[in-house]
Amino acid sequence: MRISYKKLWILLIQKEISPVQLRTDLNIASGTMTKLRKNEEVALSVLLRICNYLDCNIGDICDAVREEN
């Protein structure tokens, strides 16, 4: 399985928040933002900070996606 943050990007668009604003407001490292863009694993603490900031649940910003063999 892999992680997908597609829901995060859609939610940011809906709330009219740019990725730069998210990164700045939450003091997220640029490397972590790169991992989010590449659908790589990031620390749960970062995901929880994003959820708190966006007032949402973790399932609203990411999905576990089954990989095809």
PDB file of N, H, CA, C and O in Angstrom:
ATOM      1  N   MET A   1       0.847  -1.186   0.000  1.00  0.00           N
ATOM      2  CA  MET A   1       0.000   0.000   0.000  1.00  0.00           C
ATOM      3  C   MET A   1       0.885   1.238   0.000  1.00  0.00           C
ATOM      4  O   MET A   1       2.029   1.221   0.454  1.00  0.00           O
ATOM      5  N   ARG A   2       0.316   2.298  -0.520  1.00  0.00           N
ATOM      6  H   ARG A   2      -0.613   2.313  -0.889  1.00  0.00           H
ATOM      7  CA  ARG A   2       1.018   3.573  -0.523  1.00  0.00           C
ATOM      8  C   ARG A   2       0.067   4.666  -0.037  1.00  0.00           C
ATOM      9  O   ARG A   2      -1.142   4.453   0.062  1.00  0.00           O
ATOM     10  N   ILE A   3       0.618   5.815   0.259  1.00  0.00           N
ATOM     11  H   ILE A   3       1.599   5.988   0.179  1.00  0.00           H
ATOM     12  CA  ILE A   3      -0.181   6.931   0.763  1.00  0.00           C
ATOM     13  C   ILE A   3      -0.449   7.916  -0.372  1.00  0.00           C
ATOM     14  O   ILE A   3       0.402   8.112  -1.240  1.00  0.00           O
ATOM     15  N   SER A   4      -1.607   8.523  -0.368  1.00  0.00           N
ATOM     16  H   SER A   4      -2.298   8.364   0.337  1.00  0.00           H
ATOM     17  CA  SER A   4      -1.947   9.557  -1.339  1.00  0.00           C
ATOM     18  C   SER A   4      -2.466  10.778  -0.587  1.00  0.00           C
ATOM     19  O   SER A   4      -3.324  10.666   0.289  1.00  0.00           O
ATOM     20  N   TYR A   5      -1.937  11.934  -0.937  1.00  0.00           N
ATOM     21  H   TYR A   5      -1.240  12.025  -1.648  1.00  0.00           H
ATOM     22  CA  TYR A   5      -2.368  13.196  -0.320  1.00  0.00           C
ATOM     23  C   TYR A   5      -3.231  14.025  -1.268  1.00  0.00           C
ATOM     24  O   TYR A   5      -3.357  15.237  -1.097  1.00  0.00           O
ATOM     25  N   LYS A   6      -3.820  13.377  -2.259  1.00  0.00           N
ATOM     26  H   LYS A   6      -3.717  12.392  -2.398  1.00  0.00           H
ATOM     27  CA  LYS A   6      -4.667  14.078  -3.234  1.00  0.00           C
ATOM     28  C   LYS A   6      -5.780  14.872  -2.530  1.00  0.00           C
ATOM     29  O   LYS A   6      -6.092  15.998  -2.918  1.00  0.00           O
ATOM     30  N   LYS A   7      -6.366  14.270  -1.497  1.00  0.00           N
ATOM     31  H   LYS A   7      -6.112  13.356  -1.182  1.00  0.00           H
ATOM     32  CA  LYS A   7      -7.438  14.938  -0.755  1.00  0.00           C
ATOM     33  C   LYS A   7      -6.948  16.234  -0.103  1.00  0.00           C
ATOM     34  O   LYS A   7      -7.701  17.202   0.000  1.00  0.00           O
ATOM     35  N   LEU A   8      -5.689  16.250   0.334  1.00  0.00           N
ATOM     36  H   LEU A   8      -5.077  15.463   0.251  1.00  0.00           H
ATOM     37  CA  LEU A   8      -5.131  17.457   0.949  1.00  0.00           C
ATOM     38  C   LEU A   8      -5.110  18.599  -0.046  1.00  0.00           C
ATOM     39  O   LEU A   8      -5.535  19.710   0.271  1.00  0.00           O
ATOM     40  N   TRP A   9      -4.618  18.336  -1.252  1.00  0.00           N
ATOM     41  H   TRP A   9      -4.273  17.434  -1.510  1.00  0.00           H
ATOM     42  CA  TRP A   9      -4.513  19.394  -2.262  1.00  0.00           C
ATOM     43  C   TRP A   9      -5.889  19.902  -2.672  1.00  0.00           C
ATOM     44  O   TRP A   9      -6.068  21.097  -2.906  1.00  0.00           O
ATOM     45  N   ILE A  10      -6.857  19.000  -2.760  1.00  0.00           N
ATOM     46  H   ILE A  10      -6.712  18.029  -2.570  1.00  0.00           H
ATOM     47  CA  ILE A  10      -8.227  19.404  -3.099  1.00  0.00           C
ATOM     48  C   ILE A  10      -8.806  20.270  -1.982  1.00  0.00           C
ATOM     49  O   ILE A  10      -9.442  21.288  -2.252  1.00  0.00           O
ATOM     50  N   LEU A  11      -8.586  19.864  -0.720  1.00  0.00           N
ATOM     51  H   LEU A  11      -8.069  19.036  -0.500  1.00  0.00           H
ATOM     52  CA  LEU A  11      -9.099  20.624   0.415  1.00  0.00           C
ATOM     53  C   LEU A  11      -8.469  22.015   0.480  1.00  0.00           C
ATOM     54  O   LEU A  11      -9.152  22.990   0.794  1.00  0.00           O
ATOM     55  N   LEU A  12      -7.185  22.110   0.190  1.00  0.00           N
ATOM     56  H   LEU A  12      -6.630  21.318  -0.064  1.00  0.00           H
ATOM     57  CA  LEU A  12      -6.524  23.414   0.183  1.00  0.00           C
ATOM     58  C   LEU A  12      -7.144  24.333  -0.870  1.00  0.00           C
ATOM     59  O   LEU A  12      -7.350  25.521  -0.618  1.00  0.00           O
ATOM     60  N   ILE A  13      -7.440  23.782  -2.047  1.00  0.00           N
ATOM     61  H   ILE A  13      -7.273  22.818  -2.251  1.00  0.00           H
ATOM     62  CA  ILE A  13      -8.080  24.577  -3.096  1.00  0.00           C
ATOM     63  C   ILE A  13      -9.461  25.038  -2.649  1.00  0.00           C
ATOM     64  O   ILE A  13      -9.828  26.197  -2.848  1.00  0.00           O
ATOM     65  N   GLN A  14     -10.227  24.131  -2.045  1.00  0.00           N
ATOM     66  H   GLN A  14      -9.929  23.190  -1.884  1.00  0.00           H
ATOM     67  CA  GLN A  14     -11.571  24.477  -1.579  1.00  0.00           C
ATOM     68  C   GLN A  14     -11.542  25.576  -0.523  1.00  0.00           C
ATOM     69  O   GLN A  14     -12.418  26.441  -0.494  1.00  0.00           O
ATOM     70  N   LYS A  15     -10.534  25.537   0.343  1.00  0.00           N
ATOM     71  H   LYS A  15      -9.823  24.834   0.319  1.00  0.00           H
ATOM     72  CA  LYS A  15     -10.430  26.526   1.420  1.00  0.00           C
ATOM     73  C   LYS A  15      -9.608  27.748   1.006  1.00  0.00           C
ATOM     74  O   LYS A  15      -9.366  28.649   1.809  1.00  0.00           O
ATOM     75  N   GLU A  16      -9.181  27.762  -0.268  1.00  0.00           N
ATOM     76  H   GLU A  16      -9.378  27.029  -0.920  1.00  0.00           H
ATOM     77  CA  GLU A  16      -8.401  28.869  -0.824  1.00  0.00           C
ATOM     78  C   GLU A  16      -7.137  29.142  -0.006  1.00  0.00           C
ATOM     79  O   GLU A  16      -6.824  30.285   0.326  1.00  0.00           O
ATOM     80  N   ILE A  17      -6.422  28.059   0.307  1.00  0.00           N
ATOM     81  H   ILE A  17      -6.677  27.131   0.037  1.00  0.00           H
ATOM     82  CA  ILE A  17      -5.157  28.132   1.033  1.00  0.00           C
ATOM     83  C   ILE A  17      -4.075  27.585   0.105  1.00  0.00           C
ATOM     84  O   ILE A  17      -4.200  26.473  -0.408  1.00  0.00           O
ATOM     85  N   SER A  18      -3.028  28.354  -0.110  1.00  0.00           N
ATOM     86  H   SER A  18      -2.927  29.257   0.306  1.00  0.00           H
ATOM     87  CA  SER A  18      -1.941  27.892  -0.976  1.00  0.00           C
ATOM     88  C   SER A  18      -1.016  26.966  -0.187  1.00  0.00           C
ATOM     89  O   SER A  18      -0.933  27.061   1.038  1.00  0.00           O
ATOM     90  N   PRO A  19      -0.328  26.078  -0.885  1.00  0.00           N
ATOM     91  CA  PRO A  19       0.655  25.229  -0.206  1.00  0.00           C
ATOM     92  C   PRO A  19       1.729  26.052   0.509  1.00  0.00           C
ATOM     93  O   PRO A  19       2.220  25.654   1.565  1.00  0.00           O
ATOM     94  N   VAL A  20       2.088  27.188  -0.066  1.00  0.00           N
ATOM     95  H   VAL A  20       1.690  27.511  -0.924  1.00  0.00           H
ATOM     96  CA  VAL A  20       3.084  28.063   0.566  1.00  0.00           C
ATOM     97  C   VAL A  20       2.538  28.608   1.882  1.00  0.00           C
ATOM     98  O   VAL A  20       3.254  28.653   2.882  1.00  0.00           O
ATOM     99  N   GLN A  21       1.278  29.021   1.884  1.00  0.00           N
ATOM    100  H   GLN A  21       0.696  28.985   1.072  1.00  0.00           H
ATOM    101  CA  GLN A  21       0.660  29.532   3.111  1.00  0.00           C
ATOM    102  C   GLN A  21       0.591  28.437   4.172  1.00  0.00           C
ATOM    103  O   GLN A  21       0.877  28.690   5.343  1.00  0.00           O
ATOM    104  N   LEU A  22       0.212  27.218   3.769  1.00  0.00           N
ATOM    105  H   LEU A  22      -0.020  27.013   2.818  1.00  0.00           H
ATOM    106  CA  LEU A  22       0.166  26.090   4.702  1.00  0.00           C
ATOM    107  C   LEU A  22       1.542  25.865   5.315  1.00  0.00           C
ATOM    108  O   LEU A  22       1.678  25.736   6.531  1.00  0.00           O
ATOM    109  N   ARG A  23       2.554  25.820   4.465  1.00  0.00           N
ATOM    110  H   ARG A  23       2.444  25.924   3.476  1.00  0.00           H
ATOM    111  CA  ARG A  23       3.930  25.582   4.926  1.00  0.00           C
ATOM    112  C   ARG A  23       4.384  26.684   5.888  1.00  0.00           C
ATOM    113  O   ARG A  23       4.984  26.400   6.925  1.00  0.00           O
ATOM    114  N   THR A  24       4.096  27.928   5.543  1.00  0.00           N
ATOM    115  H   THR A  24       3.608  28.158   4.701  1.00  0.00           H
ATOM    116  CA  THR A  24       4.507  29.053   6.375  1.00  0.00           C
ATOM    117  C   THR A  24       3.765  29.071   7.707  1.00  0.00           C
ATOM    118  O   THR A  24       4.380  29.215   8.764  1.00  0.00           O
ATOM    119  N   ASP A  25       2.448  28.927   7.655  1.00  0.00           N
ATOM    120  H   ASP A  25       1.948  28.810   6.797  1.00  0.00           H
ATOM    121  CA  ASP A  25       1.635  28.999   8.878  1.00  0.00           C
ATOM    122  C   ASP A  25       1.968  27.877   9.860  1.00  0.00           C
ATOM    123  O   ASP A  25       1.920  28.083  11.073  1.00  0.00           O
ATOM    124  N   LEU A  26       2.304  26.694   9.346  1.00  0.00           N
ATOM    125  H   LEU A  26       2.343  26.527   8.361  1.00  0.00           H
ATOM    126  CA  LEU A  26       2.573  25.550  10.218  1.00  0.00           C
ATOM    127  C   LEU A  26       4.064  25.293  10.419  1.00  0.00           C
ATOM    128  O   LEU A  26       4.449  24.372  11.140  1.00  0.00           O
ATOM    129  N   ASN A  27       4.898  26.109   9.779  1.00  0.00           N
ATOM    130  H   ASN A  27       4.585  26.856   9.193  1.00  0.00           H
ATOM    131  CA  ASN A  27       6.346  25.945   9.890  1.00  0.00           C
ATOM    132  C   ASN A  27       6.774  24.531   9.495  1.00  0.00           C
ATOM    133  O   ASN A  27       7.527  23.866  10.206  1.00  0.00           O
ATOM    134  N   ILE A  28       6.271  24.094   8.341  1.00  0.00           N
ATOM    135  H   ILE A  28       5.659  24.634   7.763  1.00  0.00           H
ATOM    136  CA  ILE A  28       6.589  22.764   7.814  1.00  0.00           C
ATOM    137  C   ILE A  28       7.870  22.880   6.984  1.00  0.00           C
ATOM    138  O   ILE A  28       7.999  23.795   6.170  1.00  0.00           O
ATOM    139  N   ALA A  29       8.799  21.973   7.180  1.00  0.00           N
ATOM    140  H   ALA A  29       8.694  21.229   7.841  1.00  0.00           H
ATOM    141  CA  ALA A  29      10.062  21.983   6.443  1.00  0.00           C
ATOM    142  C   ALA A  29       9.811  21.770   4.947  1.00  0.00           C
ATOM    143  O   ALA A  29       8.868  21.083   4.556  1.00  0.00           O
ATOM    144  N   SER A  30      10.660  22.364   4.129  1.00  0.00           N
ATOM    145  H   SER A  30      11.426  22.923   4.447  1.00  0.00           H
ATOM    146  CA  SER A  30      10.500  22.226   2.679  1.00  0.00           C
ATOM    147  C   SER A  30      10.629  20.764   2.249  1.00  0.00           C
ATOM    148  O   SER A  30       9.961  20.340   1.306  1.00  0.00           O
ATOM    149  N   GLY A  31      11.476  19.992   2.925  1.00  0.00           N
ATOM    150  H   GLY A  31      12.019  20.336   3.691  1.00  0.00           H
ATOM    151  CA  GLY A  31      11.603  18.569   2.620  1.00  0.00           C
ATOM    152  C   GLY A  31      10.321  17.805   2.880  1.00  0.00           C
ATOM    153  O   GLY A  31       9.980  16.884   2.139  1.00  0.00           O
ATOM    154  N   THR A  32       9.615  18.183   3.925  1.00  0.00           N
ATOM    155  H   THR A  32       9.892  18.932   4.527  1.00  0.00           H
ATOM    156  CA  THR A  32       8.333  17.542   4.239  1.00  0.00           C
ATOM    157  C   THR A  32       7.293  17.884   3.184  1.00  0.00           C
ATOM    158  O   THR A  32       6.497  17.031   2.792  1.00  0.00           O
ATOM    159  N   MET A  33       7.298  19.134   2.721  1.00  0.00           N
ATOM    160  H   MET A  33       7.945  19.828   3.039  1.00  0.00           H
ATOM    161  CA  MET A  33       6.365  19.519   1.659  1.00  0.00           C
ATOM    162  C   MET A  33       6.663  18.738   0.380  1.00  0.00           C
ATOM    163  O   MET A  33       5.743  18.346  -0.337  1.00  0.00           O
ATOM    164  N   THR A  34       7.931  18.516   0.099  1.00  0.00           N
ATOM    165  H   THR A  34       8.678  18.835   0.682  1.00  0.00           H
ATOM    166  CA  THR A  34       8.315  17.721  -1.066  1.00  0.00           C
ATOM    167  C   THR A  34       7.791  16.293  -0.928  1.00  0.00           C
ATOM    168  O   THR A  34       7.285  15.719  -1.892  1.00  0.00           O
ATOM    169  N   LYS A  35       7.911  15.719   0.271  1.00  0.00           N
ATOM    170  H   LYS A  35       8.322  16.185   1.055  1.00  0.00           H
ATOM    171  CA  LYS A  35       7.380  14.377   0.509  1.00  0.00           C
ATOM    172  C   LYS A  35       5.872  14.343   0.304  1.00  0.00           C
ATOM    173  O   LYS A  35       5.353  13.385  -0.268  1.00  0.00           O
ATOM    174  N   LEU A  36       5.160  15.368   0.757  1.00  0.00           N
ATOM    175  H   LEU A  36       5.582  16.147   1.221  1.00  0.00           H
ATOM    176  CA  LEU A  36       3.716  15.431   0.559  1.00  0.00           C
ATOM    177  C   LEU A  36       3.382  15.473  -0.930  1.00  0.00           C
ATOM    178  O   LEU A  36       2.474  14.780  -1.389  1.00  0.00           O
ATOM    179  N   ARG A  37       4.123  16.293  -1.683  1.00  0.00           N
ATOM    180  H   ARG A  37       4.860  16.856  -1.310  1.00  0.00           H
ATOM    181  CA  ARG A  37       3.874  16.397  -3.122  1.00  0.00           C
ATOM    182  C   ARG A  37       4.163  15.090  -3.851  1.00  0.00           C
ATOM    183  O   ARG A  37       3.514  14.777  -4.850  1.00  0.00           O
ATOM    184  N   LYS A  38       5.129  14.331  -3.357  1.00  0.00           N
ATOM    185  H   LYS A  38       5.656  14.585  -2.546  1.00  0.00           H
ATOM    186  CA  LYS A  38       5.509  13.068  -4.001  1.00  0.00           C
ATOM    187  C   LYS A  38       4.769  11.863  -3.424  1.00  0.00           C
ATOM    188  O   LYS A  38       5.083  10.720  -3.758  1.00  0.00           O
ATOM    189  N   ASN A  39       3.782  12.117  -2.556  1.00  0.00           N
ATOM    190  H   ASN A  39       3.526  13.045  -2.285  1.00  0.00           H
ATOM    191  CA  ASN A  39       3.006  11.050  -1.920  1.00  0.00           C
ATOM    192  C   ASN A  39       3.903  10.076  -1.168  1.00  0.00           C
ATOM    193  O   ASN A  39       3.733   8.860  -1.261  1.00  0.00           O
ATOM    194  N   GLU A  40       4.854  10.619  -0.427  1.00  0.00           N
ATOM    195  H   GLU A  40       4.992  11.607  -0.351  1.00  0.00           H
ATOM    196  CA  GLU A  40       5.729   9.813   0.416  1.00  0.00           C
ATOM    197  C   GLU A  40       5.273   9.952   1.864  1.00  0.00           C
ATOM    198  O   GLU A  40       4.546  10.884   2.209  1.00  0.00           O
ATOM    199  N   GLU A  41       5.704   9.028   2.701  1.00  0.00           N
ATOM    200  H   GLU A  41       6.295   8.272   2.421  1.00  0.00           H
ATOM    201  CA  GLU A  41       5.300   9.039   4.105  1.00  0.00           C
ATOM    202  C   GLU A  41       5.913  10.231   4.838  1.00  0.00           C
ATOM    203  O   GLU A  41       7.091  10.547   4.675  1.00  0.00           O
ATOM    204  N   VAL A  42       5.080  10.884   5.651  1.00  0.00           N
ATOM    205  H   VAL A  42       4.122  10.627   5.783  1.00  0.00           H
ATOM    206  CA  VAL A  42       5.549  11.950   6.535  1.00  0.00           C
ATOM    207  C   VAL A  42       5.119  11.611   7.958  1.00  0.00           C
ATOM    208  O   VAL A  42       4.274  10.741   8.172  1.00  0.00           O
ATOM    209  N   ALA A  43       5.702  12.299   8.915  1.00  0.00           N
ATOM    210  H   ALA A  43       6.388  13.006   8.741  1.00  0.00           H
ATOM    211  CA  ALA A  43       5.412  12.022  10.320  1.00  0.00           C
ATOM    212  C   ALA A  43       3.935  12.269  10.636  1.00  0.00           C
ATOM    213  O   ALA A  43       3.323  13.215  10.140  1.00  0.00           O
ATOM    214  N   LEU A  44       3.396  11.408  11.460  1.00  0.00           N
ATOM    215  H   LEU A  44       3.893  10.639  11.862  1.00  0.00           H
ATOM    216  CA  LEU A  44       2.008  11.542  11.887  1.00  0.00           C
ATOM    217  C   LEU A  44       1.785  12.879  12.580  1.00  0.00           C
ATOM    218  O   LEU A  44       0.720  13.479  12.437  1.00  0.00           O
ATOM    219  N   SER A  45       2.772  13.352  13.326  1.00  0.00           N
ATOM    220  H   SER A  45       3.637  12.865  13.442  1.00  0.00           H
ATOM    221  CA  SER A  45       2.633  14.638  14.023  1.00  0.00           C
ATOM    222  C   SER A  45       2.399  15.782  13.034  1.00  0.00           C
ATOM    223  O   SER A  45       1.646  16.712  13.326  1.00  0.00           O
ATOM    224  N   VAL A  46       3.039  15.716  11.868  1.00  0.00           N
ATOM    225  H   VAL A  46       3.650  14.961  11.630  1.00  0.00           H
ATOM    226  CA  VAL A  46       2.831  16.741  10.838  1.00  0.00           C
ATOM    227  C   VAL A  46       1.408  16.653  10.294  1.00  0.00           C
ATOM    228  O   VAL A  46       0.739  17.673  10.124  1.00  0.00           O
ATOM    229  N   LEU A  47       0.954  15.449  10.024  1.00  0.00           N
ATOM    230  H   LEU A  47       1.497  14.621  10.162  1.00  0.00           H
ATOM    231  CA  LEU A  47      -0.403  15.263   9.509  1.00  0.00           C
ATOM    232  C   LEU A  47      -1.439  15.763  10.517  1.00  0.00           C
ATOM    233  O   LEU A  47      -2.442  16.365  10.134  1.00  0.00           O
ATOM    234  N   LEU A  48      -1.198  15.515  11.784  1.00  0.00           N
ATOM    235  H   LEU A  48      -0.383  15.026  12.095  1.00  0.00           H
ATOM    236  CA  LEU A  48      -2.136  15.978  12.821  1.00  0.00           C
ATOM    237  C   LEU A  48      -2.132  17.501  12.929  1.00  0.00           C
ATOM    238  O   LEU A  48      -3.180  18.102  13.169  1.00  0.00           O
ATOM    239  N   ARG A  49      -0.976  18.133  12.756  1.00  0.00           N
ATOM    240  H   ARG A  49      -0.125  17.645  12.561  1.00  0.00           H
ATOM    241  CA  ARG A  49      -0.919  19.600  12.758  1.00  0.00           C
ATOM    242  C   ARG A  49      -1.695  20.171  11.581  1.00  0.00           C
ATOM    243  O   ARG A  49      -2.391  21.178  11.715  1.00  0.00           O
ATOM    244  N   ILE A  50      -1.573  19.518  10.420  1.00  0.00           N
ATOM    245  H   ILE A  50      -1.008  18.700  10.311  1.00  0.00           H
ATOM    246  CA  ILE A  50      -2.326  19.954   9.239  1.00  0.00           C
ATOM    247  C   ILE A  50      -3.821  19.801   9.481  1.00  0.00           C
ATOM    248  O   ILE A  50      -4.600  20.690   9.135  1.00  0.00           O
ATOM    249  N   CYS A  51      -4.228  18.679  10.075  1.00  0.00           N
ATOM    250  H   CYS A  51      -3.596  17.957  10.356  1.00  0.00           H
ATOM    251  CA  CYS A  51      -5.646  18.452  10.383  1.00  0.00           C
ATOM    252  C   CYS A  51      -6.183  19.512  11.338  1.00  0.00           C
ATOM    253  O   CYS A  51      -7.285  20.027  11.149  1.00  0.00           O
ATOM    254  N   ASN A  52      -5.411  19.829  12.346  1.00  0.00           N
ATOM    255  H   ASN A  52      -4.516  19.410  12.500  1.00  0.00           H
ATOM    256  CA  ASN A  52      -5.823  20.852  13.305  1.00  0.00           C
ATOM    257  C   ASN A  52      -5.985  22.203  12.607  1.00  0.00           C
ATOM    258  O   ASN A  52      -6.958  22.918  12.845  1.00  0.00           O
ATOM    259  N   TYR A  53      -5.039  22.542  11.755  1.00  0.00           N
ATOM    260  H   TYR A  53      -4.249  21.961  11.561  1.00  0.00           H
ATOM    261  CA  TYR A  53      -5.050  23.808  11.013  1.00  0.00           C
ATOM    262  C   TYR A  53      -6.259  23.894  10.081  1.00  0.00           C
ATOM    263  O   TYR A  53      -6.895  24.943   9.977  1.00  0.00           O
ATOM    264  N   LEU A  54      -6.569  22.792   9.407  1.00  0.00           N
ATOM    265  H   LEU A  54      -6.052  21.940   9.491  1.00  0.00           H
ATOM    266  CA  LEU A  54      -7.674  22.777   8.444  1.00  0.00           C
ATOM    267  C   LEU A  54      -9.006  22.398   9.085  1.00  0.00           C
ATOM    268  O   LEU A  54     -10.038  22.388   8.414  1.00  0.00           O
ATOM    269  N   ASP A  55      -8.986  22.086  10.379  1.00  0.00           N
ATOM    270  H   ASP A  55      -8.147  22.094  10.924  1.00  0.00           H
ATOM    271  CA  ASP A  55     -10.182  21.675  11.119  1.00  0.00           C
ATOM    272  C   ASP A  55     -10.856  20.489  10.423  1.00  0.00           C
ATOM    273  O   ASP A  55     -12.028  20.545  10.049  1.00  0.00           O
ATOM    274  N   CYS A  56     -10.072  19.410  10.261  1.00  0.00           N
ATOM    275  H   CYS A  56      -9.120  19.364  10.564  1.00  0.00           H
ATOM    276  CA  CYS A  56     -10.588  18.222   9.586  1.00  0.00           C
ATOM    277  C   CYS A  56     -10.016  16.970  10.236  1.00  0.00           C
ATOM    278  O   CYS A  56      -9.203  17.051  11.157  1.00  0.00           O
ATOM    279  N   ASN A  57     -10.445  15.825   9.751  1.00  0.00           N
ATOM    280  H   ASN A  57     -11.105  15.759   9.003  1.00  0.00           H
ATOM    281  CA  ASN A  57      -9.971  14.531  10.219  1.00  0.00           C
ATOM    282  C   ASN A  57      -8.851  14.058   9.293  1.00  0.00           C
ATOM    283  O   ASN A  57      -8.761  14.513   8.152  1.00  0.00           O
ATOM    284  N   ILE A  58      -8.014  13.168   9.762  1.00  0.00           N
ATOM    285  H   ILE A  58      -8.087  12.799  10.689  1.00  0.00           H
ATOM    286  CA  ILE A  58      -6.884  12.697   8.955  1.00  0.00           C
ATOM    287  C   ILE A  58      -7.343  12.038   7.654  1.00  0.00           C
ATOM    288  O   ILE A  58      -6.648  12.122   6.641  1.00  0.00           O
ATOM    289  N   GLY A  59      -8.484  11.396   7.672  1.00  0.00           N
ATOM    290  H   GLY A  59      -9.048  11.328   8.495  1.00  0.00           H
ATOM    291  CA  GLY A  59      -9.022  10.784   6.455  1.00  0.00           C
ATOM    292  C   GLY A  59      -9.466  11.805   5.415  1.00  0.00           C
ATOM    293  O   GLY A  59      -9.708  11.459   4.259  1.00  0.00           O
ATOM    294  N   ASP A  60      -9.571  13.068   5.833  1.00  0.00           N
ATOM    295  H   ASP A  60      -9.374  13.349   6.772  1.00  0.00           H
ATOM    296  CA  ASP A  60      -9.942  14.129   4.904  1.00  0.00           C
ATOM    297  C   ASP A  60      -8.753  14.640   4.101  1.00  0.00           C
ATOM    298  O   ASP A  60      -8.934  15.374   3.129  1.00  0.00           O
ATOM    299  N   ILE A  61      -7.522  14.255   4.501  1.00  0.00           N
ATOM    300  H   ILE A  61      -7.375  13.659   5.291  1.00  0.00           H
ATOM    301  CA  ILE A  61      -6.343  14.765   3.796  1.00  0.00           C
ATOM    302  C   ILE A  61      -5.484  13.669   3.149  1.00  0.00           C
ATOM    303  O   ILE A  61      -4.596  13.971   2.352  1.00  0.00           O
ATOM    304  N   CYS A  62      -5.745  12.407   3.487  1.00  0.00           N
ATOM    305  H   CYS A  62      -6.467  12.162   4.134  1.00  0.00           H
ATOM    306  CA  CYS A  62      -4.933  11.346   2.888  1.00  0.00           C
ATOM    307  C   CYS A  62      -5.718  10.043   2.786  1.00  0.00           C
ATOM    308  O   CYS A  62      -6.732   9.839   3.453  1.00  0.00           O
ATOM    309  N   ASP A  63      -5.205   9.173   1.925  1.00  0.00           N
ATOM    310  H   ASP A  63      -4.381   9.338   1.383  1.00  0.00           H
ATOM    311  CA  ASP A  63      -5.786   7.849   1.705  1.00  0.00           C
ATOM    312  C   ASP A  63      -4.673   6.830   1.611  1.00  0.00           C
ATOM    313  O   ASP A  63      -3.576   7.135   1.144  1.00  0.00           O
ATOM    314  N   ALA A  64      -4.956   5.623   2.053  1.00  0.00           N
ATOM    315  H   ALA A  64      -5.847   5.374   2.432  1.00  0.00           H
ATOM    316  CA  ALA A  64      -4.071   4.486   1.798  1.00  0.00           C
ATOM    317  C   ALA A  64      -4.561   3.836   0.523  1.00  0.00           C
ATOM    318  O   ALA A  64      -5.725   3.450   0.420  1.00  0.00           O
ATOM    319  N   VAL A  65      -3.666   3.716  -0.455  1.00  0.00           N
ATOM    320  H   VAL A  65      -2.720   4.030  -0.371  1.00  0.00           H
ATOM    321  CA  VAL A  65      -4.044   3.217  -1.777  1.00  0.00           C
ATOM    322  C   VAL A  65      -3.352   1.877  -2.011  1.00  0.00           C
ATOM    323  O   VAL A  65      -2.134   1.757  -1.876  1.00  0.00           O
ATOM    324  N   ARG A  66      -4.141   0.888  -2.360  1.00  0.00           N
ATOM    325  H   ARG A  66      -5.130   0.985  -2.470  1.00  0.00           H
ATOM    326  CA  ARG A  66      -3.601  -0.437  -2.651  1.00  0.00           C
ATOM    327  C   ARG A  66      -2.868  -0.381  -3.987  1.00  0.00           C
ATOM    328  O   ARG A  66      -3.387   0.149  -4.970  1.00  0.00           O
ATOM    329  N   GLU A  67      -1.662  -0.931  -4.014  1.00  0.00           N
ATOM    330  H   GLU A  67      -1.240  -1.362  -3.216  1.00  0.00           H
ATOM    331  CA  GLU A  67      -0.868  -0.953  -5.236  1.00  0.00           C
ATOM    332  C   GLU A  67      -1.181  -2.208  -6.038  1.00  0.00           C
ATOM    333  O   GLU A  67      -1.369  -3.290  -5.482  1.00  0.00           O
ATOM    334  N   GLU A  68      -1.232  -2.044  -7.342  1.00  0.00           N
ATOM    335  H   GLU A  68      -1.080  -1.165  -7.793  1.00  0.00           H
ATOM    336  CA  GLU A  68      -1.449  -3.175  -8.244  1.00  0.00           C
ATOM    337  C   GLU A  68      -0.129  -3.932  -8.397  1.00  0.00           C
ATOM    338  O   GLU A  68       0.936  -3.316  -8.447  1.00  0.00           O
ATOM    339  N   ASN A  69      -0.192  -5.245  -8.470  1.00  0.00           N
ATOM    340  H   ASN A  69      -1.057  -5.745  -8.430  1.00  0.00           H
ATOM    341  CA  ASN A  69       1.028  -6.054  -8.659  1.00  0.00           C
ATOM    342  C   ASN A  69       1.406  -6.158 -10.110  1.00  0.00           C
ATOM    343  O   ASN A  69       2.402  -6.799 -10.444  1.00  0.00           O
TER     344      ASN A  69
END
